[in-house]
Amino acid sequence: MVDNVFKSVITELLALNKGERISNFEYQGKLYWLKQAEHHTGLMRLLKPHPLEAIKTEVYILKNMAAKFAPVPKLVLAEEDFFVVEDVGSTVKQWLTEDDISSSSTQQILNDSAAALAHLHTMNLAHGRPALRDISWQDGQVTFIDFEASQYQKDIEYQQVRDILVFLHSLYRYLGPLHDLIVPVINSYRQHGGEAIWQRAALWLRKWQWLYYPVSLFKHRGGRDITPIYWVLRYFRVHEYNAMV
């Protein structure tokens, strides 16, 4: 139950952070996140015309996943144009930027994230966009956040295949071709219940292997979007299709 003092804090934050998409605050020694509906102008109003619907959808997903005991943040308060969740620690992307983190700790965080994604899939659930910025890790506990990219209009197998490919793309996006780090992460996903979806992803990606040579032209200058596509395609060529590259 949310008390009136907490609600008054939210009301004040909404006034102070009007138009700010995401903000955090502390209340009685605990950290929370406030997420508001986007307020678009110009072209973005055409590209994202239903910001209130997006909030409603994300709240629905959080409630649905929590009811199934999936690792998602606790929803504390939700209204038409905002919601509040408890903090669940730094994202995996943030952990990767820590200067004093050991290589073994980095590997453990990545492996835990992959295992948690596999477990989510064994629950017949999917995230929609499990990039490293949308996965939190705290004291060994992995939590999935930000469900704006949900693909619930697609069948669950499609969603899960998309999940693992997005996750792999994100690994290469933030790590580059650090195969010594990435291969154990992939193995962690496969060993914790993700093998069937991994094989379906490999089958699905086979038909897109024609992109390998065109994309290889941009492997050093394709930025953080195109270059990871090259490394994803290459990984499957080498490790799944036994191709010579």
Backbone bond lengths (Angstrom), bond angles and torsions (degrees), N, CA, C in turn:
res aa  C-N    CA-C-N  psi(-1)  N-CA   C-N-CA  omega(-1)  CA-C   N-CA-C  phi
1 M - - - 1.456 - - 1.530 109.14 -
2 V 1.332 117.02 129.96 1.454 121.98 179.52 1.523 109.17 -89.91
3 D 1.334 116.56 126.45 1.461 118.93 -177.84 1.532 111.01 -81.71
4 N 1.316 115.51 169.31 1.457 121.56 -176.25 1.525 112.31 -67.84
5 V 1.327 116.59 -31.15 1.465 119.81 178.48 1.528 109.85 -65.27
6 F 1.325 115.76 -44.18 1.468 120.39 177.81 1.527 110.02 -59.96
7 K 1.320 117.00 -43.95 1.460 121.05 179.69 1.527 111.37 -62.49
8 S 1.333 116.25 -37.53 1.467 119.43 179.15 1.526 110.95 -67.67
9 V 1.348 116.42 -34.80 1.463 120.40 175.77 1.528 109.93 -62.57
10 I 1.317 116.47 -42.94 1.462 121.06 179.12 1.524 110.51 -63.72
11 T 1.314 116.87 -43.56 1.459 120.93 179.10 1.522 110.97 -58.57
12 E 1.328 116.12 -42.69 1.467 120.54 178.41 1.523 111.50 -65.97
13 L 1.331 116.11 -41.77 1.467 120.08 179.36 1.520 111.44 -64.17
14 L 1.314 116.62 -39.19 1.457 119.92 178.44 1.520 111.25 -62.20
15 A 1.311 115.90 -37.51 1.467 120.10 178.64 1.530 111.37 -71.05
16 L 1.341 116.28 -39.91 1.463 120.67 -177.86 1.526 112.30 -75.57
17 N 1.330 116.50 -29.80 1.466 120.84 -175.23 1.528 111.65 -114.88
18 K 1.297 115.65 38.32 1.456 120.52 -178.54 1.526 110.56 -59.44
19 G 1.320 115.12 125.88 1.457 119.88 179.48 1.517 114.26 85.23
20 E 1.340 117.31 -6.86 1.467 120.02 178.80 1.525 108.79 -84.07
21 R 1.309 116.33 122.53 1.457 122.17 -171.96 1.525 112.35 -59.85
22 I 1.323 116.53 -53.49 1.461 121.26 -176.20 1.528 108.88 -135.01
23 S 1.315 116.21 134.98 1.460 121.13 176.41 1.530 108.41 -145.36
24 N 1.326 115.71 156.82 1.466 119.01 178.47 1.518 110.60 -120.02
25 F 1.301 116.05 161.16 1.454 121.10 179.92 1.521 109.27 -157.44
26 E 1.316 115.70 161.49 1.459 121.31 179.19 1.526 109.73 -111.87
27 Y 1.312 115.63 138.83 1.457 120.66 178.70 1.523 108.16 -142.72
28 Q 1.308 115.72 120.34 1.465 122.70 -179.05 1.529 112.38 51.27
29 G 1.332 114.68 43.39 1.461 120.72 174.93 1.517 115.65 82.06
30 K 1.335 117.95 2.30 1.465 121.04 179.43 1.524 109.74 -116.86
31 L 1.312 115.67 148.12 1.460 121.84 -179.42 1.526 109.90 -96.96
32 Y 1.323 115.09 138.06 1.467 121.94 179.99 1.525 109.35 -131.87
33 W 1.335 115.17 161.99 1.455 122.02 176.61 1.519 109.48 -122.80
34 L 1.314 115.00 133.66 1.460 122.92 177.59 1.524 108.48 -109.14
35 K 1.320 116.73 123.32 1.458 121.10 179.64 1.525 108.96 -119.28
36 Q 1.339 115.36 123.41 1.448 121.06 -177.66 1.521 111.03 -107.34
37 A 1.310 115.55 159.30 1.461 120.59 173.94 1.529 108.88 -64.38
38 E 1.308 115.92 142.91 1.456 120.50 179.69 1.523 110.70 -69.63
39 H 1.326 115.50 146.85 1.464 121.70 176.16 1.524 107.51 -117.21
40 H 1.324 116.08 96.20 1.456 120.75 -173.96 1.516 111.56 -89.43
41 T 1.321 113.91 155.71 1.458 121.52 172.40 1.520 108.42 -132.84
42 G 1.314 115.64 159.50 1.454 120.18 175.36 1.515 113.78 60.32
43 L 1.339 115.33 -134.58 1.463 122.03 -175.04 1.522 111.95 -63.31
44 M 1.339 117.38 -32.96 1.458 119.80 -177.80 1.524 112.00 -63.51
45 R 1.308 117.53 -23.87 1.465 119.83 177.40 1.523 110.90 -67.64
46 L 1.346 115.83 -27.13 1.465 120.28 176.16 1.523 111.36 -82.75
47 L 1.335 116.62 -36.27 1.457 120.81 -177.75 1.533 111.57 -74.87
48 K 1.330 116.97 -34.89 1.470 121.74 179.18 1.528 109.02 -130.90
49 P 1.342 116.26 78.24 1.466 119.89 -170.53 1.526 115.87 -82.25
50 H 1.343 118.18 -7.40 1.463 119.45 -172.89 1.539 111.53 -128.46
51 P 1.329 118.65 65.40 1.467 120.59 -177.11 1.524 113.65 -64.01
52 L 1.329 118.34 -35.66 1.465 120.03 179.02 1.522 111.09 -68.46
53 E 1.315 116.13 -35.58 1.460 120.28 177.44 1.522 110.75 -65.64
54 A 1.333 116.35 -35.25 1.464 120.78 178.89 1.527 110.84 -64.48
55 I 1.348 116.68 -41.37 1.465 120.59 176.96 1.522 110.15 -64.14
56 K 1.314 115.92 -44.95 1.462 120.76 -179.81 1.522 111.20 -60.42
57 T 1.322 116.74 -41.91 1.458 121.19 179.79 1.518 111.57 -65.01
58 E 1.333 116.31 -43.10 1.462 119.01 -178.57 1.526 111.38 -66.66
59 V 1.320 117.04 -38.29 1.467 120.62 176.98 1.528 109.85 -63.14
60 Y 1.317 116.18 -42.51 1.468 120.54 178.68 1.531 110.55 -60.47
61 I 1.332 116.34 -43.84 1.460 120.29 -178.84 1.528 110.76 -65.11
62 L 1.324 116.92 -43.12 1.466 120.31 178.70 1.527 111.06 -59.99
63 K 1.324 116.73 -43.88 1.463 120.29 179.52 1.528 111.30 -66.16
64 N 1.315 115.47 -42.74 1.461 120.20 -178.57 1.519 111.37 -64.56
65 M 1.330 116.85 -43.48 1.462 120.15 -179.55 1.519 111.63 -69.97
66 A 1.327 116.52 -38.80 1.461 119.57 178.23 1.527 110.59 -62.83
67 A 1.317 116.74 -37.47 1.468 120.88 178.61 1.523 111.45 -63.98
68 K 1.332 116.04 -24.29 1.460 120.81 179.08 1.531 111.71 -100.06
69 F 1.329 115.95 11.49 1.466 123.56 176.58 1.525 112.54 63.26
70 A 1.325 116.27 31.75 1.460 120.59 174.22 1.530 109.01 -78.27
71 P 1.331 117.47 153.61 1.470 120.92 -178.09 1.525 112.23 -77.87
72 V 1.325 115.78 85.56 1.465 122.59 178.21 1.524 108.99 -127.54
73 P 1.337 118.37 159.63 1.472 119.94 179.28 1.526 111.22 -63.76
74 K 1.323 115.65 151.21 1.459 120.37 177.25 1.524 109.76 -73.69
75 L 1.315 115.46 123.76 1.457 121.17 177.33 1.524 108.58 -79.80
76 V 1.335 116.16 120.91 1.466 121.32 -174.86 1.525 111.72 -98.20
77 L 1.321 115.94 -40.49 1.460 120.97 -176.79 1.515 109.04 -153.89
78 A 1.326 116.62 141.40 1.466 120.52 178.73 1.516 109.66 -145.09
79 E 1.319 114.79 134.38 1.454 122.18 174.48 1.519 107.65 -129.56
80 E 1.310 116.40 -173.76 1.462 120.76 -174.70 1.521 112.82 -61.10
81 D 1.340 116.94 -37.43 1.461 119.91 -172.67 1.522 114.72 -118.63
82 F 1.330 117.72 12.44 1.460 119.81 177.51 1.525 109.53 -163.95
83 F 1.346 114.56 166.20 1.458 120.16 168.65 1.522 109.23 -150.88
84 V 1.323 115.68 162.33 1.462 122.54 -178.57 1.525 108.80 -126.77
85 V 1.332 115.88 133.69 1.464 120.82 176.59 1.517 109.54 -129.06
86 E 1.325 115.68 158.04 1.458 120.83 175.30 1.527 110.34 -72.72
87 D 1.308 116.05 148.77 1.460 121.43 176.64 1.532 110.01 -68.62
88 V 1.324 116.24 143.31 1.473 120.72 -179.57 1.529 111.91 -126.43
89 G 1.324 116.68 21.78 1.453 119.72 175.89 1.519 113.35 95.90
90 S 1.315 115.09 -179.68 1.465 121.64 -178.59 1.520 111.31 -70.60
91 T 1.307 115.34 151.06 1.460 119.51 175.93 1.529 109.42 -76.67
92 V 1.321 115.59 162.36 1.465 119.93 178.06 1.524 109.73 -60.83
93 K 1.315 116.94 -38.93 1.471 120.29 176.83 1.520 110.81 -57.78
94 Q 1.322 117.03 -43.17 1.465 120.41 179.03 1.522 111.62 -66.17
95 W 1.330 116.94 -39.16 1.466 119.44 177.97 1.518 110.96 -59.79
96 L 1.325 117.07 -35.42 1.464 120.57 -177.45 1.525 112.45 -67.52
97 T 1.330 116.90 -19.17 1.467 120.13 -179.25 1.530 112.40 -94.85
98 E 1.336 117.01 -1.61 1.464 120.12 178.80 1.528 109.91 -68.87
99 D 1.322 116.16 127.69 1.468 120.33 -177.03 1.524 112.94 -73.24
100 D 1.333 116.58 -31.05 1.466 118.90 -172.40 1.527 113.07 -101.32
101 I 1.333 117.87 13.75 1.454 119.93 179.85 1.530 109.62 -84.99
102 S 1.313 116.87 138.27 1.462 121.05 -178.92 1.520 110.58 -78.25
103 S 1.312 116.06 159.62 1.462 120.83 178.86 1.528 110.73 -64.34
104 S 1.339 116.67 -34.89 1.465 119.27 179.48 1.527 110.97 -68.68
105 S 1.326 116.97 -36.21 1.465 120.26 177.40 1.522 110.79 -68.49
106 T 1.312 116.33 -40.49 1.462 120.53 176.63 1.521 110.59 -59.32
107 Q 1.326 115.60 -45.52 1.462 120.24 179.45 1.519 110.99 -61.68
108 Q 1.325 117.29 -41.30 1.460 120.93 -179.08 1.525 111.17 -65.02
109 I 1.320 117.07 -42.13 1.471 120.98 178.82 1.514 110.80 -61.83
110 L 1.324 116.42 -44.10 1.464 120.78 179.69 1.529 111.04 -66.01
111 N 1.335 116.01 -44.03 1.465 119.70 179.40 1.526 111.54 -63.36
112 D 1.334 116.45 -41.43 1.460 120.62 178.21 1.527 111.01 -61.34
113 S 1.315 115.94 -39.67 1.463 120.42 -179.56 1.520 111.30 -64.37
114 A 1.324 116.16 -42.57 1.460 120.49 178.98 1.525 110.84 -65.74
115 A 1.319 116.10 -42.21 1.468 120.23 179.00 1.526 110.86 -62.96
116 A 1.339 116.24 -39.61 1.467 120.46 179.24 1.524 110.92 -66.08
117 L 1.331 117.27 -37.58 1.461 120.09 177.40 1.523 110.32 -65.21
118 A 1.314 116.52 -42.22 1.466 120.14 177.08 1.527 110.39 -60.76
119 H 1.330 116.47 -42.96 1.462 120.24 179.45 1.524 110.99 -63.24
120 L 1.328 116.47 -40.14 1.469 120.53 176.66 1.526 110.11 -58.30
121 H 1.319 116.02 -41.56 1.463 120.57 179.93 1.527 111.74 -68.13
122 T 1.321 117.26 -35.63 1.466 119.03 177.95 1.524 111.10 -67.42
123 M 1.331 117.14 -19.35 1.467 122.10 176.61 1.530 111.51 -84.37
124 N 1.333 115.57 5.70 1.460 122.12 -178.37 1.526 111.43 64.73
125 L 1.344 114.65 36.40 1.454 122.00 178.64 1.528 109.14 -124.49
126 A 1.332 115.44 167.82 1.456 121.40 176.71 1.520 108.56 -147.03
127 H 1.318 116.26 159.63 1.452 120.84 -179.43 1.518 111.90 -92.32
128 G 1.305 117.49 -50.87 1.459 121.65 -176.92 1.508 112.23 116.10
129 R 1.347 116.41 -42.42 1.461 120.76 177.47 1.525 109.60 -156.49
130 P 1.317 117.94 71.72 1.469 119.91 -176.93 1.528 112.90 -80.98
131 A 1.331 115.79 60.13 1.460 120.10 172.12 1.526 108.19 -71.40
132 L 1.322 117.13 162.99 1.464 120.59 -176.36 1.523 112.42 -63.89
133 R 1.326 117.46 -22.06 1.463 120.32 176.72 1.527 112.02 -78.78
134 D 1.329 116.99 -9.47 1.463 121.88 -178.73 1.529 112.36 -111.32
135 I 1.330 115.69 17.78 1.460 122.12 177.53 1.522 107.66 -129.70
136 S 1.321 116.98 125.61 1.461 121.18 178.74 1.526 110.28 -105.02
137 W 1.319 114.64 150.83 1.472 121.02 178.46 1.524 108.09 -136.47
138 Q 1.325 115.94 129.65 1.457 120.78 178.49 1.519 109.65 -149.12
139 D 1.319 115.37 114.21 1.472 121.23 178.52 1.526 112.15 53.41
140 G 1.311 116.01 42.98 1.455 120.79 177.47 1.512 114.77 85.31
141 Q 1.325 117.61 -6.33 1.455 121.71 -179.11 1.523 109.88 -97.60
142 V 1.314 116.25 123.50 1.464 122.04 178.58 1.525 109.15 -99.21
143 T 1.327 115.88 135.65 1.456 121.84 178.49 1.520 108.98 -133.53
144 F 1.316 116.37 137.05 1.463 120.91 178.70 1.523 109.89 -95.01
145 I 1.321 116.24 134.13 1.453 122.03 -178.29 1.518 110.38 -126.98
146 D 1.322 116.13 168.10 1.461 124.06 173.25 1.530 112.39 58.51
147 F 1.315 115.12 90.79 1.466 121.05 -177.08 1.520 112.91 -105.72
148 E 1.329 117.00 29.88 1.459 120.67 -179.01 1.520 112.34 -65.04
149 A 1.324 116.73 -29.18 1.458 120.19 -174.84 1.520 112.59 -93.26
150 S 1.303 117.62 24.22 1.462 120.81 -179.36 1.530 111.10 -55.90
151 Q 1.315 115.00 140.55 1.469 121.20 -179.57 1.519 110.21 -114.74
152 Y 1.321 117.14 40.55 1.463 120.75 -173.58 1.520 113.60 -62.52
153 Q 1.337 117.33 -13.55 1.457 117.68 176.52 1.529 111.35 -77.18
154 K 1.331 117.51 -10.44 1.459 122.83 178.31 1.528 109.66 -98.84
155 D 1.359 115.90 160.84 1.465 118.29 177.53 1.524 109.54 -69.65
156 I 1.319 115.77 158.90 1.451 121.28 -171.05 1.526 112.29 -64.05
157 E 1.323 118.23 -35.30 1.457 119.13 178.78 1.523 111.14 -64.14
158 Y 1.322 116.32 -42.03 1.469 119.83 176.83 1.526 110.11 -60.09
159 Q 1.332 116.95 -44.78 1.455 121.09 -179.84 1.529 111.47 -59.83
160 Q 1.321 116.72 -42.05 1.458 120.21 -177.30 1.526 111.84 -72.13
161 V 1.327 117.24 -37.86 1.464 120.47 174.98 1.524 109.24 -62.09
162 R 1.307 115.96 -44.37 1.470 120.06 177.60 1.525 110.31 -61.17
163 D 1.324 116.72 -41.63 1.461 121.04 178.44 1.525 111.95 -53.88
164 I 1.322 116.68 -52.93 1.454 118.77 -173.56 1.521 111.19 -68.65
165 L 1.334 117.85 -32.70 1.467 120.06 177.67 1.525 111.16 -71.50
166 V 1.319 117.34 -38.46 1.469 120.63 175.52 1.525 110.01 -64.05
167 F 1.319 116.04 -42.91 1.463 121.26 178.80 1.527 110.75 -60.71
168 L 1.328 116.94 -45.22 1.463 121.31 -179.74 1.529 110.48 -66.06
169 H 1.317 117.16 -42.54 1.468 121.36 176.23 1.527 110.22 -57.87
170 S 1.332 116.19 -41.80 1.468 120.54 -179.28 1.524 111.26 -66.72
171 L 1.323 117.48 -37.30 1.465 120.28 176.05 1.525 110.72 -57.41
172 Y 1.332 116.06 -48.62 1.461 119.71 179.98 1.528 111.75 -70.82
173 R 1.318 116.73 -28.39 1.463 120.70 178.57 1.529 111.07 -63.41
174 Y 1.323 116.61 -43.86 1.455 120.31 -174.49 1.520 114.09 -97.53
175 L 1.327 117.24 -20.96 1.460 120.22 -178.69 1.520 113.30 -105.17
176 G 1.342 117.30 -20.87 1.446 119.11 -170.79 1.528 108.72 71.81
177 P 1.325 118.10 -167.42 1.477 120.78 -177.56 1.520 113.17 -78.72
178 L 1.330 116.32 53.72 1.469 120.33 177.28 1.529 108.37 -87.79
179 H 1.315 115.36 77.92 1.463 120.28 -172.16 1.532 112.91 -63.79
180 D 1.325 116.82 -30.13 1.465 118.92 179.26 1.522 111.64 -62.85
181 L 1.325 116.81 -28.82 1.463 121.30 175.76 1.525 111.50 -86.04
182 I 1.320 116.73 -41.33 1.463 121.72 -169.88 1.526 112.80 -76.32
183 V 1.320 118.40 -39.89 1.466 120.38 -178.08 1.531 112.15 -58.83
184 P 1.337 119.67 -45.07 1.473 118.40 176.61 1.526 113.20 -62.90
185 V 1.331 117.44 -29.77 1.463 120.95 178.16 1.526 109.74 -67.05
186 I 1.320 116.06 -44.95 1.458 121.14 177.00 1.527 110.24 -60.51
187 N 1.319 115.79 -44.02 1.464 119.62 179.18 1.523 111.60 -62.76
188 S 1.332 116.45 -35.55 1.462 120.19 178.61 1.524 110.51 -62.98
189 Y 1.329 116.71 -43.15 1.470 119.94 177.10 1.525 110.55 -60.38
190 R 1.310 116.91 -47.31 1.465 121.22 -175.72 1.534 111.95 -67.28
191 Q 1.328 116.58 -35.95 1.464 120.89 -176.38 1.523 113.56 -79.90
192 H 1.329 117.14 -13.58 1.463 120.12 -177.66 1.529 112.50 -108.42
193 G 1.313 115.52 28.43 1.457 119.81 174.09 1.507 115.36 108.78
194 G 1.333 117.54 3.34 1.453 120.02 -176.04 1.514 116.10 -98.04
195 E 1.343 117.72 5.07 1.467 120.17 -172.84 1.521 112.77 -59.09
196 A 1.327 117.72 -44.64 1.470 120.30 -177.11 1.526 110.97 -62.29
197 I 1.318 117.61 -43.71 1.465 120.74 179.13 1.521 110.34 -68.72
198 W 1.337 117.04 -36.50 1.466 119.63 176.60 1.527 110.59 -59.61
199 Q 1.320 117.24 -43.95 1.461 120.72 179.79 1.527 111.47 -65.65
200 R 1.325 116.72 -36.92 1.466 119.58 176.81 1.529 110.60 -67.52
201 A 1.320 116.52 -37.64 1.459 120.48 177.03 1.530 110.67 -63.82
202 A 1.337 116.02 -41.67 1.467 120.28 178.43 1.523 110.64 -62.69
203 L 1.309 116.58 -41.40 1.462 120.81 178.59 1.524 110.97 -65.26
204 W 1.327 116.95 -43.88 1.453 121.46 -179.59 1.524 111.50 -64.74
205 L 1.348 116.10 -39.57 1.458 120.08 -175.77 1.522 112.69 -76.19
206 R 1.315 116.81 -17.94 1.466 119.84 179.95 1.531 111.53 -57.30
207 K 1.323 116.39 -38.72 1.466 119.72 -177.40 1.529 112.72 -71.90
208 W 1.347 115.89 -12.00 1.458 119.61 178.88 1.518 112.38 -102.24
209 Q 1.335 116.95 8.25 1.455 119.69 -178.57 1.527 113.49 -67.93
210 W 1.331 117.09 -15.47 1.468 119.59 176.05 1.537 111.24 -62.34
211 L 1.352 115.94 -19.51 1.459 119.93 178.75 1.526 112.79 -76.05
212 Y 1.328 116.32 -13.72 1.460 119.58 -171.66 1.524 112.71 -56.17
213 Y 1.320 117.80 -51.42 1.463 119.81 -176.22 1.524 112.95 -70.34
214 P 1.337 119.78 -42.73 1.470 118.27 174.31 1.524 112.97 -59.13
215 V 1.332 116.48 -43.47 1.461 120.11 -177.93 1.524 111.07 -70.31
216 S 1.342 117.22 -28.76 1.464 120.13 -179.42 1.530 111.96 -61.36
217 L 1.323 116.94 -21.94 1.465 120.67 177.32 1.525 111.52 -66.15
218 F 1.328 115.88 -19.70 1.462 120.63 -176.57 1.531 112.56 -113.39
219 K 1.327 117.00 16.16 1.464 118.99 -173.57 1.530 112.98 -66.36
220 H 1.343 116.85 -20.65 1.459 119.75 178.23 1.525 112.85 -108.28
221 R 1.312 117.26 -6.38 1.464 119.33 -176.77 1.528 112.07 -144.59
222 G 1.308 115.35 28.22 1.458 119.24 -179.06 1.521 113.97 -95.98
223 G 1.346 116.14 3.02 1.453 118.75 179.83 1.523 112.23 72.50
224 R 1.317 115.62 -168.53 1.461 120.96 -174.47 1.520 113.22 -84.79
225 D 1.306 117.86 1.10 1.462 120.17 177.55 1.519 111.71 -105.11
226 I 1.334 117.40 -49.98 1.464 121.33 -175.19 1.525 112.08 -81.70
227 T 1.335 117.56 -43.78 1.463 120.03 -178.15 1.531 112.96 -55.95
228 P 1.337 120.09 -43.33 1.471 119.17 177.30 1.523 113.18 -61.85
229 I 1.336 117.50 -29.22 1.468 119.96 177.31 1.527 109.56 -61.70
230 Y 1.330 115.79 -41.89 1.469 119.59 178.22 1.527 110.36 -58.88
231 W 1.332 117.49 -46.47 1.465 120.29 -175.99 1.525 111.81 -69.97
232 V 1.324 117.16 -32.87 1.469 119.95 175.13 1.517 110.07 -64.52
233 L 1.323 116.49 -48.99 1.465 120.41 178.82 1.527 110.92 -60.34
234 R 1.320 116.39 -41.96 1.454 120.35 -178.85 1.527 111.48 -65.19
235 Y 1.346 116.48 -40.60 1.456 119.02 179.86 1.523 110.74 -57.58
236 F 1.313 117.05 -45.87 1.462 120.21 -178.89 1.520 111.17 -68.79
237 R 1.320 118.44 -36.48 1.462 120.91 177.85 1.525 110.96 -61.47
238 V 1.320 115.81 -42.75 1.465 120.66 -175.58 1.528 111.79 -78.19
239 H 1.339 115.98 -44.94 1.452 120.22 -169.51 1.522 114.36 -96.90
240 E 1.327 117.79 -21.73 1.458 120.06 -176.76 1.521 113.08 -114.43
241 Y 1.319 116.46 -34.51 1.466 118.83 -175.98 1.519 112.29 -105.88
242 N 1.334 117.29 -3.24 1.468 122.68 178.33 1.525 111.74 54.37
243 A 1.320 115.65 40.53 1.472 120.16 179.24 1.535 110.15 -86.50
244 M 1.302 116.45 151.97 1.448 121.68 175.22 1.515 108.24 -89.34
245 V 1.332 117.15 123.86 1.471 120.80 178.79 1.512 109.63 -129.55
